[in-house]
């Protein structure tokens, strides 16, 4: 999920904590919890500092170890222990730790529901888990939690009523989106009448989805608008010949291959060599494949330069 939504849910999680009498009747504990849940709701994304070491390192590191099983328990300890000491609440450390743990787990759970995914079962496996149920930003979820937070803070609403309702609505919404996703996968399979691996991805529109189907020889991409399946492009798979193989050892390509799942690779001849283009078809948009690696080779198949990342403006879709 986007940073703004994670932080907002940190605020509303602090409000939800008022269902426990200890928090409701202790202003110091309530203040410490607000800090803990807001920081905890964003803590796994502190890995964005990896950008300072370059995009290849960032791709390898982002949503990896900081979202792993050990990190679920380490982040709450690093956050709640100093807060308990600073606020003089060592006797309430268990409450602080528990709600911070919930904030961190909620962050990872929401990241798992979108198309980018998360390596949340490390160190057991480095497999990327993405359930493709929620968009990176969900307007309805954001609006519900923002309204509840404003009512609580600005109009003295009862948090023990507001936030159970807000989180209840959120869980119902996630369930509806999961049901939509399941139905749309079946729609795509029926419409294309082909066997393969099917991915269906949400957008910020509640009834517009995108899909990718990979077969042994082709990638199919298209849209679902309400109940209508619209095929847009078909990409043939290319055999990895000597030109493509010459790029496999490039640092950016290795980072890409460790993350990408629906891999499409092509090459073309240029005036002084070759250009090899690796793309992840999952992130197609508007008949383009905007995420991947571009590698330039000379005539002797030596790497001249390469670029890993998005082939689009930051404000252009897709947002993942």
N, C-alpha and C positions, 0 to 999 in steps of 0.2 A: 504494500500500500504506500501511498505518497506520505511524505514527512508530515504535512499538515494534519492528515487524518490520524496518523499515529499519535501525534502530540495531543490532539483533541480527545482521543480515546483515553489518553493518560489522565486528562482532567476529569472526564466522566467516570473513569474507574475509581478515582479518589472520591468522587461523589457516591458511587455505589458502595464504597467501604463504610458509609454511614449506616448501612443496615446492621452493622455490629455495634452494640451499645458502647463498647470501649472507645470507638472512634467518635461516635455521635456525642459523647459526653466529655471528651478531652480535646480542647482546642489545639494544644501543642502537638498531640498525636495526629490530629487531622491535618495540621500544617505540614508536618514531616511526611505524612502519607502523600500529600499533594505533590511535593517535590519528588518523592520516591517513584510514584507511578508515572509522572510525566517523564522523568529521566529514564526510567525503566522501559517505558513504551517506545523510546527512541534508541536505547543503548545498543541493540544489535547493529544498528546502522552507523555506529561510530567507525565502522570499517571503511567509510567513505574517505578517510584520510589516506587510504591506499592509493588514491588517485595521484598523490604526490610522487609516487614511484613509477608512474606511467600506466597507460591503459591496459597493457598485458598483465601486469601485476594486479591491477584492480579487478579485471575479469576473473582471475584465478581466486582472488580473496573475497570479493563481495558476496554477501549472503552465504558464506561458507562457514568457517570455523566460528565466527561470531554468532552464528545462528544454530550452532550444533548442540547436541545433548549436554555436554559438559558446560557450555556457555549458558544454558538455561538456568543453571544453578549458581554459576559463578557471578554473572551480572548482578543478581539480587543481593549477593553477599557484599560485593564491592560498593553497591549503592546504599543498602540499608544499614550496614554496620557503622559507617561514618555519620549517617544521619541520626541513628539511635544515640551515639555518643554525643554528637553536637547538640541535640535537643534534650539531652538528659533523659532519654527514654530506653535505657538498656533493659529495663524490666519489660518493655513492650517490643523488644527486638523481634520476637516471633511473629507478631502482627505485621510489623513493617516488612519483614522478609517475605511473608506469605503474600501480601498484596503486591509487592514488587515482583515476585516470581510470577504472579498472575499477569502483570503488565508485560513482562518479557515474553511469556508464553503466548499471550494474545498477539503480540507483534509477529512472532514467528508463524503462528497459525494463519494470520491474515496474509502474510507473504506467501505462504504455501498455497493459498487459494487463487493466486493470479498466474498469469502466463509465464512470467520470468522464472518463478520458482525459487527454491531454497534448498540448500544441502543440510536439511534439518536432522538427518539420521547419522551424521558423522559422529564419532569415528567408525561406526559399524559399516557404513557405506558412503561413498562420495556421490551417490546417485542424486540427481536433481529431482526434487518433488514439486510438481506444479499441477494443481487440480483444475485450472482454467475455469473457475467458477465466478470470480470477481474481477472487475477491471482494476487498474492501478488506482483509480479514483472513482469512488461510488457516491454520486451526488445525494442519493436518498439517505445513505448511512451518515454522511457528513451532516446533512441538514437536520436529521433527527437528533444527533448528539449535540450539535451546536445549539439547537433550540432548547434542549434540556439543560445545557450548561448555562445559557443566558438566563433561563427562568430561575435556576438555582442561585446564581451569583447576583444578578441584577434585581430580581423580584422576590428573593427570599423563599423560593419554592422548597418543598420538602424533598431532600435528596433520596430519602428512603422510599419514596413513591416514584419520583421522576426517573431515576436511573435503572431500577428493575424493569420499568416499562421500555426505556430506550434500548437496553440490552436484549430484552425479550423480542422487540421488533427487529433488532439486528439479526438475531438467530433465525427468526422466521424468514427474513429476507434472504439470508444465506441459503436456507433450505429451499426457497423458491428458485433461486438462481441455480442451485445444484440440480433441481428437477428440470429446469429449462435446458441446462447443459446436456443432461441425459437424453432428453427428447430430441435436441438438435443433432446430437451425434447419430441417433437413429435415422433422422430425416436425411442427413448427408449420405449415409450408407445406402438408404433406399434410392435416393435420387441419382447417385452416380453408378449404382449397380456394379461396383467393383470391390474387390477385397483389398485390404491394406490397413495401415495404421492411421486412424482418424483423430484429428485434434480440432476442437471447436473452442473459439476464444471469444470472450465477451467484449463489448464496448461500453461506453458510458450511456448509450441508449439501451433501455431495458429490453427491446425486441430486435436489436441489430447485433449479429454475431459474425465472426469470420471463421473460415475453416481451412485446414490443410489436410490432404490425404496423401500418404506416401505408399506407393506400390513398388514392386520390384524394379520397374522401369521408369516410372513417372511420378511427378508431384502434381496434384490438383489443388488449386486455390480458388476460393470464392467467398460469397457472402450468403448469409441467411437474414432475410428481412421478414419479420413475423414468421409465417410458415413457408415462405418461398425460398428455395435453394437456387442460388445464381452462380453458375460456374464462370470464373473470370479468366484464369490462365492455366496452361498445362506446361510444366517444365520437364523436358527429358533429362534423365540422369546420364552423366558422362563418365566413361571408364577412366580410371586414374592412370593416364599414360605417363611417359617420362617427364613431360613438361610439368604436369601437376605434381608428380612425386618429388620433383626438385624443390618444391615449396614446403613440403611437409615438416621439415626440420626448422623452419623459421619460427622464431619465438612467438610472434603474433598468431601464427597458424596453430601452434601447439596450444596456446591459451584458448583460442577459438574452439578447437576440437575438444577441449576439456569441458566446454560449456554447451556448445551447440548440439542439437538433437536431430533436426531434419536438415541435413547438410546437402547443399547443392553447390557444385564447383564447375566452372567453365574456364576456358582460356581463349585468348585471341592473339593474333600476331600483330605486333606494332612495328614501327619503322626500324627500330634497332634491337628488337628482341620479342618478348612475349609478356602479356599481362594475364595473370591467373586471378580469378575472382571466386572467393569462398563466401557463401551466404547461408544464413539460417532461415529456412523458408517459413518457420513459425511466425516470424515478424514481418511477413509481407504486408504491403499496404499500397493501394492505388496502383496495382500492376507493377510494383517495384519490390526489390529485395534490399531493404536499406541497412541491414546489419551484417557485417562480415569483415573479411580481410582482402585487401587488394595487394598483390605481390607483382613487382616488375622484375623480369629476368632479362639478362642479355642473351645473345645468340648461343653462348656456351652454357646456358642454364645456370649462370651465377646470379645470385640475388643482388639486385641493384638497390631496391628499397621496398618497403612495405608499409601499409597503413591498416590498423585495426580499429574498428568502431562503427559509428553510425554514418551512413551516407545521406544525411538529411539535416535540416535545421532543428535545433533543440525544441522549437515550438510546434513542429510538424508531427502528426501522428506517424507511427503508433507510439503510445505512451506506455512504456513498460519499465 
